[in-house]
Amino acid sequence: MNAQPSAVEAVDRAAMPATLERLPSTDLLAEFSAREDGDAVSAWWLGQAGFCIRWRDLRIAVDPYLSDSLARKYAGTRFPHRRMMAAPVQPEQLTQLDFVFCTHAHTDHMDGDTLSAIARSNARCRFVVPLAERAKALERGVPADRMITLRAGDELPIGPGASVAVVPAAHEERRSDADGNDLYLGYVLKLGERTLYHPGDCVPFEGLEDWLRPHRIELALLPVNGRDALRASNGVPGNFHLQEAVELCCAVGIGRMLGHHYGMFDFNTVQPEDSEREIARMRPVCGASLVRAATRYVLKAAPANA
């Protein structure tokens, strides 16, 4: 009898209609401001879990951390949160943004210095946050009249042909407020024919595959810095181990994965070269790699003969 395929072999090839192109990025702001051709989606890594995403005339940021607020907060502690990677852009320069999505209230995902600077320099930008964390978003400079609060199961229209489906996330555990609203959310961005998934901080949890499978996601942006008892005991909950992230993509039928949440703080990172070697050993059917700085990722329809 033939052996059953492993999780890293089980991806449905029919769910891989897109291709992911990698291009050098020399001027993020100019590239981000340009209009996208056709139905392609472009993404740039901002460091940690942050991304800028461009589709047609729509400009989005997810979890931007573009300050040194954590270094100031934790100066002199065991984990001083000093940047290993400089911010590729200053928040006040992101004047083209239509939406900022924050997955949860940890400062490297909902940073008051970053969000308040964007709000001051861009009067039309709207800020999307978990309903459970509305009060913290207000404290961190998000204007009440430009805030959109969401909970798992919602779907938010963000423009013609574009919407965002909201799914739960689990930052080592799935948590909710007294009203049952999830503290940690993931976002499925549906941009024309292209679909991307960003869970913020997340680990595998029961039901996650069922939440994701209906959306036919083409590209997952997953945190792969792992987790361990030392970090957890010092107030630093973790994320997917690399193999877990790859297995999730292959099990759900996600054709491409970019791993992130590394290279920012020395106590909470992975070595990209080691991770790429691990991916090579796994030989997954889904395309997986770690995201890199100074790179524009273009998700677009695969050629008809691919």
WOFEN-V634278 format. One record per residue. N is the residue number from 1. RES is the residue in one small letter. SS is DSSP state (@ for helix, = for strand, . for the rest). Layout:
# WOFEN-V634278
<<N;RES;SS> <N;RES;SS>>
This chain:
# WOFEN-V634278
<<1;m;.> <2;n;.> <3;a;.> <4;q;.> <5;p;.> <6;s;.> <7;a;@> <8;v;@> <9;e;@> <10;a;.> <11;v;.> <12;d;.> <13;r;@> <14;a;@> <15;a;@> <16;m;.> <17;p;.> <18;a;=> <19;t;=> <20;l;=> <21;e;=> <22;r;=> <23;l;=> <24;p;=> <25;s;.> <26;t;.> <27;d;.> <28;l;@> <29;l;@> <30;a;@> <31;e;@> <32;f;@> <33;s;@> <34;a;.> <35;r;.> <36;e;.> <37;d;.> <38;g;.> <39;d;.> <40;a;.> <41;v;=> <42;s;=> <43;a;=> <44;w;=> <45;w;=> <46;l;=> <47;g;=> <48;q;.> <49;a;.> <50;g;=> <51;f;=> <52;c;=> <53;i;=> <54;r;=> <55;w;=> <56;r;.> <57;d;.> <58;l;=> <59;r;=> <60;i;=> <61;a;=> <62;v;=> <63;d;.> <64;p;.> <65;y;.> <66;l;.> <67;s;.> <68;d;.> <69;s;@> <70;l;@> <71;a;@> <72;r;@> <73;k;@> <74;y;.> <75;a;.> <76;g;.> <77;t;.> <78;r;.> <79;f;.> <80;p;.> <81;h;.> <82;r;.> <83;r;.> <84;m;.> <85;m;.> <86;a;.> <87;a;.> <88;p;.> <89;v;.> <90;q;.> <91;p;@> <92;e;@> <93;q;@> <94;l;.> <95;t;.> <96;q;.> <97;l;.> <98;d;.> <99;f;=> <100;v;=> <101;f;=> <102;c;.> <103;t;.> <104;h;.> <105;a;.> <106;h;.> <107;t;.> <108;d;.> <109;h;.> <110;m;.> <111;d;.> <112;g;@> <113;d;@> <114;t;@> <115;l;@> <116;s;@> <117;a;@> <118;i;@> <119;a;@> <120;r;@> <121;s;@> <122;n;.> <123;a;.> <124;r;.> <125;c;.> <126;r;=> <127;f;=> <128;v;=> <129;v;=> <130;p;=> <131;l;@> <132;a;@> <133;e;@> <134;r;@> <135;a;@> <136;k;@> <137;a;@> <138;l;@> <139;e;@> <140;r;.> <141;g;.> <142;v;.> <143;p;.> <144;a;@> <145;d;@> <146;r;@> <147;m;=> <148;i;=> <149;t;=> <150;l;=> <151;r;.> <152;a;.> <153;g;.> <154;d;.> <155;e;=> <156;l;=> <157;p;=> <158;i;=> <159;g;=> <160;p;.> <161;g;.> <162;a;=> <163;s;=> <164;v;=> <165;a;=> <166;v;=> <167;v;=> <168;p;=> <169;a;.> <170;a;.> <171;h;.> <172;e;.> <173;e;.> <174;r;.> <175;r;.> <176;s;=> <177;d;.> <178;a;.> <179;d;.> <180;g;.> <181;n;.> <182;d;=> <183;l;.> <184;y;.> <185;l;=> <186;g;=> <187;y;=> <188;v;=> <189;l;=> <190;k;=> <191;l;=> <192;g;.> <193;e;.> <194;r;=> <195;t;=> <196;l;=> <197;y;=> <198;h;=> <199;p;.> <200;g;.> <201;d;.> <202;c;.> <203;v;.> <204;p;.> <205;f;.> <206;e;.> <207;g;.> <208;l;@> <209;e;@> <210;d;@> <211;w;@> <212;l;@> <213;r;@> <214;p;.> <215;h;.> <216;r;.> <217;i;.> <218;e;.> <219;l;=> <220;a;=> <221;l;=> <222;l;=> <223;p;=> <224;v;.> <225;n;.> <226;g;.> <227;r;.> <228;d;.> <229;a;@> <230;l;@> <231;r;@> <232;a;@> <233;s;@> <234;n;.> <235;g;.> <236;v;.> <237;p;.> <238;g;.> <239;n;.> <240;f;.> <241;h;.> <242;l;@> <243;q;@> <244;e;@> <245;a;@> <246;v;@> <247;e;@> <248;l;@> <249;c;@> <250;c;@> <251;a;@> <252;v;@> <253;g;.> <254;i;.> <255;g;.> <256;r;=> <257;m;=> <258;l;=> <259;g;=> <260;h;=> <261;h;.> <262;y;.> <263;g;.> <264;m;.> <265;f;.> <266;d;.> <267;f;.> <268;n;.> <269;t;.> <270;v;.> <271;q;.> <272;p;@> <273;e;@> <274;d;@> <275;s;@> <276;e;@> <277;r;@> <278;e;@> <279;i;@> <280;a;@> <281;r;@> <282;m;@> <283;r;.> <284;p;.> <285;v;.> <286;c;.> <287;g;=> <288;a;=> <289;s;=> <290;l;=> <291;v;.> <292;r;.> <293;a;.> <294;a;.> <295;t;=> <296;r;=> <297;y;=> <298;v;=> <299;l;=> <300;k;=> <301;a;=> <302;a;.> <303;p;.> <304;a;.> <305;n;.> <306;a;.>>
